[in-house]
């Protein structure tokens, strides 16, 4: 049996990789992909604790996270399309209208 | 080393490798392909955690539906490769430092988690993570959140159409 800490450490490493991508990449689509990586890291933590405690609440939480991620992806990509149509770019450094 | 440890090591290594490929990919298409393989290897990790139903959902919803949506948008926008910026900017160094710092803090917290896995009885272990168990939990204890999520998906669907439409 693999210790639960290993799964948690894998989730932490995945989350940090995703956070690094969100902070560093300039392409809005790749930033969205990195957000998906972070959501998957959260899912992995839920499932690891569900296995540790032996109940299925963590599985239900992972199910909800997947559903919310689907909603987030559809809305986010629609916004990317709208921005690309008005600016002709998906580089997040070019999009400064709301910057004060 | 038994088979579970070998499989965990292989899946964990491949997951982190493809996640790193997502971050360092030049074009969005190769990043999306690396993300698909990340999702598949994570599904393997979920099976090792006895979460078969969530692993199936992962492959169906994430690797199937969400990634098709991503690829569709990438093809629609028809982007070229990102212009290579300067290698080490202040923002990149700060991002790397923030991610490393968070990883160190999280590892210190994780090292304190006691490694006590609840031993399940044979019938409970047989039921754990099946569609039946999760469905019972969702439709009894978690019915209201489930309905809220279905409303959320409806709102997201209508909102995506409204936002992406050229003229309302």
Interface residues (C-beta under 8 A of the other chain):
Chain A: X1 X2 X3 X4 X5 X6 X7 X8 X9 X10 X12 X13 X14 X15 X16 X17 X18 X19 X20 X21 X23 X24 X25 X26 X27 X29 X30 X32 X33 X34 X36 X37 X40 X43 X44 X47 X48 X50 X51 X52 X53 X54 X56 X57 X59 X60 X62 X63 X64 X66 X67 X68 X69 X70 X71 X72 X73 X74 X75 X77 X78 X79 X80 X81 X82 X84 X85 X90 X91
Chain B: X4 X5 X8 X12 X15 X16 X19 X20 X22 X23 X25 X28 X31 X32 X35 X38 X39 X42 X45 X46 X48 X49 X50 X51 X53 X54 X57 X58 X61 X62 X65 X66 X69 X70 X73 X74 X76 X77 X79 X82 X85 X91 X92 X94 X95 X96 X98 X99 X100 X102 X103 X106 X107 X110 X111 X113 X115 X116 X117 X118 X119 X120 X124 X128 X129 X133 X134 X137 X138 X141 X142 X145 X149 X152 X153 X155 X156 X157 X159 X160 X161 X163 X164 X166
